[in-house]
């Protein structure tokens, strides 16, 4: 694989926070909704403090993602917060007579760290493929979240050293001034060399190239009878919060919080919000939910093209172990660089599923590509 212009100019840094994955079955969503809202909207300003001087509520989390899909409600949040807000209720449910752990909410035993990627000059689908390929070829499991502002890669905390080595093998070097890994050199090692990075990871040797990775990915999906599920009735819009206008700051803050609350209390078919310290809220919402953010006095708080939309294709991955690797990259490769024409896509990983999102005009081609044989051959 040739190194892309994105990896050439990318700036990658780890957010210094230990994260947990929380899975909530949809049938328990309303039970956990108060905890979800408490997680999203912690108190930022005290009773006598001007909210304009206390910072945005959206920047009160080092990293947070809350997603509702057709499979689950999935949360990525700080480990101690997950234990405080969700563990007591989970433990009470599991201690009830006849409780079946598979039917209840859960918190990952694995700890995770998140990588923020800043780069430009590439379509979203190609970004997914290029950003995940070094790690996938090193046998590192990951979760990928595309937002309006940035891309985020979630990896096991225990694999952080392997991630660093994989990045260094692609020409990245640590830049102390920005505390990030930067690739500004055309020199890089061949992608197949990543097979030497598997120390401390599962004993199965990682794939040596993208063709083998795709074959393994779709072979795994086939063995577990995992088929893509289209939700053509859902139209998604990728957008971002805007809170930079000092004249409307308070109104914009209230509109964002009010809109998100209205979206979540009625259990949407699909919604995702990502919050970090450094950016405004990144949102992925059903198009029908956008009017929830239109409040008097607010100044069009959502950025993004409202006339465009995406269709979600969901892969239910609950039968796979959490350490399964190559899924995101294999799926992206089949769509972006597969046997059919390139298909533009974005990706959202959740605790038990992966969601590919494509334009409606590409839906048939995307489904055809995802249903091809293990090696990408077109079936007679």
TORLOSE-815247 format. One line per 5 residues: number of its first residue (from 1); for each residue x, y, z of C-alpha. Coordinates in pm, whole numbers, plus 32768, in hexadecimal, padded with zeros to 4 digits. Example, Ala and Ser with C-alpha at 12.3 -4.5 7.8 and 13.67 -1.06 7.14 Angstrom:
% residues 2
1	84CE/7E3E/830C | 8557/7F96/82CA
//
This chain:
% residues 380
1	8000/8000/8000 | 8085/8155/7FA3 | 8093/8251/80BA | 7F80/8352/8092 | 7F94/84CC/809D
6	7EC2/84BE/81DA | 7FBB/83E6/8296 | 80CF/84C5/820C | 8035/85F9/82B3 | 7F75/855E/83D3
11	7FA3/85C2/853D | 7F48/84AF/8631 | 7F34/84CD/87A9 | 7EB7/83FD/88CA | 7DB6/8499/89AF
16	7E2F/845A/8B10 | 7CFF/83A9/8B9B | 7CA3/8243/8BF0 | 7B5A/81E5/8B4E | 7A52/80D6/8B6F
21	794F/8057/8A79 | 77ED/803F/8AFF | 76EA/7F6A/8A4B | 7576/7FA1/8A95 | 7474/7EC2/89E7
26	7361/7F8F/8943 | 7254/7EF4/8A1D | 7306/7F88/8B4E | 7342/80DD/8AB2 | 7238/819A/8B75
31	72B3/8103/8CBC | 7410/8191/8C85 | 73A4/82D7/8BDF | 73C7/83AB/8D1E | 7531/8336/8D40
36	7573/837F/8BD1 | 74EC/84E3/8BF5 | 75B1/8517/8D35 | 76E8/84A3/8C7C | 76AE/8592/8B59
41	7653/86C2/8C25 | 772B/86DE/8D5C | 7720/8829/8E11 | 781C/8917/8D72 | 77C9/8A64/8E16
46	777C/8A97/8F84 | 763B/8B47/8FF3 | 76EA/8C9C/9004 | 77CC/8C6E/8ED4 | 7793/8D04/8D7B
51	7778/8BE3/8C83 | 7831/8CB5/8B7E | 7965/8CB7/8C5C | 7954/8B4D/8CC9 | 7985/8AAB/8B73
56	78A0/89D1/8AA6 | 77F9/88A0/8B3C | 7867/87EB/89FE | 79D4/8812/8A68 | 79AC/8784/8BC6
61	7A0B/8623/8B54 | 7B64/85AF/8AEB | 7AAB/84C4/8A00 | 7944/844F/89F4 | 7872/83A2/88EE
66	7705/8343/891D | 7666/8287/87FB | 7510/81EE/87C7 | 74EE/80FB/86A4 | 7404/7FE3/863C
71	74DE/7EF4/8709 | 7522/7FA8/8851 | 756E/80DF/8913 | 76E8/80F2/8925 | 77BA/81DB/89FA
76	792D/8226/89FF | 7986/82EB/8B37 | 7A8C/830E/8C45 | 7AB5/81CE/8D0C | 7A6A/8262/8E62
81	7933/8311/8DDA | 78B2/81CA/8D49 | 78E5/811F/8E98 | 7834/8236/8F57 | 7709/8265/8E71
86	76C4/810B/8DE6 | 7768/7FFE/8EBF | 7674/800D/8FE6 | 7540/7FDC/8F08 | 75EB/7EC7/8E41
91	764F/7E0E/8F7D | 74ED/7E27/9008 | 745D/7D9B/8EC6 | 7554/7C7A/8EB9 | 7510/7C1C/9024
96	739B/7BEE/8FE6 | 7319/7A85/8FDF | 733D/79DC/8E8C | 7407/7AFA/8DF8 | 74AF/7AB0/8CAC
101	75E8/7B85/8C7F | 75C9/7B85/8B04 | 747F/7C43/8B1D | 74FB/7D5C/8BFB | 75D2/7E90/8BDE
106	7746/7E5B/8C05 | 788D/7F17/8C2E | 79BF/7E9B/8B75 | 7AC4/7DE4/8C40 | 7BC1/7E77/8B4D
111	7C41/7FDB/8B7B | 7C6D/80B4/8A45 | 7D29/81E8/89D6 | 7CC3/82CB/88BA | 7D8F/835E/879F
116	7D27/84A7/8703 | 7D8C/84D1/8597 | 7DAF/8621/84EC | 7DE0/8617/8374 | 7D5B/86AB/8237
121	7D42/8675/80C3 | 7C8D/8527/80B6 | 7B28/84A8/809F | 7A92/840F/81D9 | 7A95/82A9/8158
126	7C02/82B9/80F1 | 7C54/834C/8247 | 7BB4/8221/82F3 | 7C7D/8130/821D | 7DCA/81E3/8239
131	7DB2/822D/83AC | 7D53/80CB/8411 | 7E32/8002/8327 | 7F7A/8025/83E9 | 7ED2/7FAB/8527
136	7E07/7E9A/847D | 7F3E/7E13/83D2 | 7FE4/7E0A/8528 | 7EC6/7D36/85B2 | 7E45/7E48/869A
141	7CCF/7E51/86DC | 7C30/7FA8/86CA | 7AEF/8072/86C4 | 7AC7/8192/85CF | 79ED/82C7/85F7
146	79C7/83C7/84E0 | 7941/851B/854E | 78FF/8667/84A4 | 7A47/86F1/8529 | 7B3C/85CF/8559
151	7B79/8459/8549 | 7BB3/8390/8686 | 7C49/8234/86AD | 7C0B/8172/87EC | 7D0F/8066/883E
156	7D4C/7F82/896B | 7E1F/8032/8A70 | 7F00/7F00/8A8C | 7F53/7F1E/8917 | 7FC4/808B/8926
161	8132/8032/88F8 | 80DC/7F5D/87C7 | 8014/8080/8739 | 813E/8168/8764 | 8222/806E/86B6
166	8129/8048/8598 | 811E/81C2/856C | 8299/81DD/8579 | 82B2/80D3/846B | 81DE/81B4/838E
171	82CE/82D7/83BB | 8231/8386/84E7 | 8311/842B/85E8 | 82B7/84C3/8737 | 82B9/8640/8735
176	82EC/86B9/8897 | 8270/881C/885B | 8115/87A1/87F6 | 8123/8656/88B7 | 80AF/85A3/877F
181	8133/84B5/8678 | 8172/8560/852C | 81C4/84CC/83DA | 8275/85C6/82FB | 835E/84DB/8243
186	8322/8412/810A | 83F9/82FB/8196 | 8334/81D7/8221 | 8356/8065/824E | 8287/7F78/8180
191	8135/7F2A/8219 | 8183/7DB7/8221 | 8290/7DF9/8327 | 817B/7E37/8424 | 8165/7CC1/845F
196	828C/7CE5/8549 | 81C1/7DC0/8636 | 80E9/7CB3/86CC | 81A3/7C88/8814 | 80AC/7C7D/8931
201	7F81/7C52/8849 | 7EC0/7B15/87E8 | 7FA1/79FC/876C | 7F08/79E9/860D | 7FFC/7A9B/8523
206	7F67/7BDC/8496 | 7F28/7BF5/831E | 804B/7C59/8242 | 7F89/7D2E/8148 | 7E35/7DC7/8109
211	7DBC/7CAC/802B | 7DF7/7BB0/8141 | 7D5C/7C9B/8242 | 7C1C/7CBF/8177 | 7C06/7B47/8141
216	7C2D/7B09/82B8 | 7B2D/7C14/830F | 7A1B/7B92/822C | 7A70/7A2A/827D | 7A3A/7A7D/83EC
221	78F2/7B2D/83A4 | 787A/7A09/82D0 | 78D2/7907/83DA | 7805/79C9/84D8 | 76E4/7A00/83E3
226	770B/7B79/8400 | 7658/7C21/82DF | 7630/7D96/8298 | 74DD/7E21/82FE | 7462/7F52/823F
231	7382/8052/82E8 | 7310/810F/81B4 | 7200/81C2/8278 | 7308/8275/834A | 73A8/83AD/82B8
236	74D8/8428/8376 | 757C/857E/837A | 76E1/85BA/83F0 | 76F7/8709/849F | 77AC/87C9/85AD
241	7750/88B8/86C0 | 77B0/8A25/86A3 | 77EA/8AF6/87DA | 78E3/8BFD/8765 | 77FA/8D29/874E
246	7818/8DE7/889A | 76D1/8E9C/8857 | 760A/8D58/8851 | 76E9/8C77/8926 | 75EE/8C35/8A3C
251	74CC/8C00/894B | 759E/8B18/8872 | 760A/8A4D/89A0 | 74A3/8A26/8A11 | 742F/89CD/88B2
256	7534/88B8/8895 | 74E0/8827/89E9 | 736A/8848/89B2 | 7380/87AD/8857 | 7450/8684/88CA
261	736A/8646/89F1 | 7236/8649/8912 | 72E1/8559/8822 | 7344/8461/8930 | 7213/8459/8A11
266	713E/83C8/88F9 | 723C/82B3/88AA | 72A3/830B/8748 | 72DE/8202/8641 | 7439/8290/860F
271	7501/83A3/86BA | 766B/83D8/8719 | 7718/84F2/87D0 | 788F/8517/880B | 791E/8610/8905
276	7A8B/866A/8949 | 7B4D/877A/89FD | 7BBD/8828/88BE | 7A98/8825/87CB | 7928/8876/87B9
281	7833/8756/87C4 | 783F/8664/869E | 76E5/85DE/8649 | 765A/84CD/8569 | 74DF/84E5/8568
286	73A9/8476/84B2 | 7346/8592/83CD | 71EA/859A/8469 | 7287/85F8/85B9 | 7329/873C/8542
291	71FC/881C/8599 | 723C/87C6/8708 | 7364/88B6/86FD | 72A5/89E0/8673 | 725C/8AC0/879D
296	7205/8C34/87A8 | 733D/8D02/87E7 | 7432/8BFA/8774 | 7505/8C3C/863F | 74EA/8AFC/856F
301	75B7/8A33/8666 | 75FB/890C/857D | 76FA/891D/8467 | 76D9/882F/8341 | 7619/8800/81FF
306	74B3/87B2/8260 | 744A/8756/8100 | 7542/8633/80F0 | 7512/84EF/81A9 | 75A8/8396/81DA
311	750B/823C/81F2 | 758A/8154/8307 | 75F7/7FEC/82C9 | 7621/7F36/8414 | 76FB/7E09/8463
316	7694/7D5C/85A6 | 77E0/7CEE/863D | 7767/7C75/8790 | 77CF/7B0E/8740 | 793A/7B7A/870C
321	7A3A/7BA3/8824 | 7A91/7D09/8876 | 7BFA/7CC8/8810 | 7B9A/7C6F/86A8 | 7C6F/7D45/85C2
326	7C5B/7DBD/845C | 7AE1/7DEA/8446 | 7ADD/7F62/840A | 7BFF/7F5D/8316 | 7B83/7E27/825F
331	7A28/7EB8/822D | 7AAF/800D/81C5 | 7BA0/7F69/80D2 | 7A8A/7EA2/802E | 79C4/7FE4/7FF2
336	7AD1/80E6/7FAC | 7BD8/8015/7EFC | 7B1D/7ED7/7E9F | 7ABD/7E26/7D5A | 799F/7F19/7D10
341	79B4/8091/7CE0 | 7A2D/815B/7E0F | 7910/819D/7F03 | 791E/82C8/7FEB | 78CC/8267/8152
346	78F1/82C0/82C1 | 7901/81D4/83E8 | 7885/81C4/854F | 78FA/80B7/863F | 7823/8066/876D
351	784D/7F64/887F | 77A5/7E45/87C4 | 7785/7EBF/865E | 781C/7F7B/853C | 7754/806B/8465
356	77BA/80CC/8305 | 770E/8201/827A | 76F4/8248/8105 | 763C/8332/801C | 74EF/82AB/7FA3
361	7571/82A5/7E3C | 7688/81B7/7EAB | 75AE/80D4/7F81 | 7579/7FBE/7E82 | 76EA/7FB7/7E25
366	7751/7FB5/7F94 | 766F/7E8E/7FE0 | 76F0/7DD3/7EAF | 7857/7E0D/7F1E | 7813/7D9B/8084
371	7768/7C5F/8007 | 7881/7BF4/7F20 | 7945/7AB5/7F60 | 7A52/7A9F/8069 | 7B65/7B09/7F77
376	7A91/7C18/7ED4 | 7A3E/7B4C/7DA2 | 78F1/7B96/7CFB | 780C/7A6B/7D25 | 7762/79D7/7BEF
//
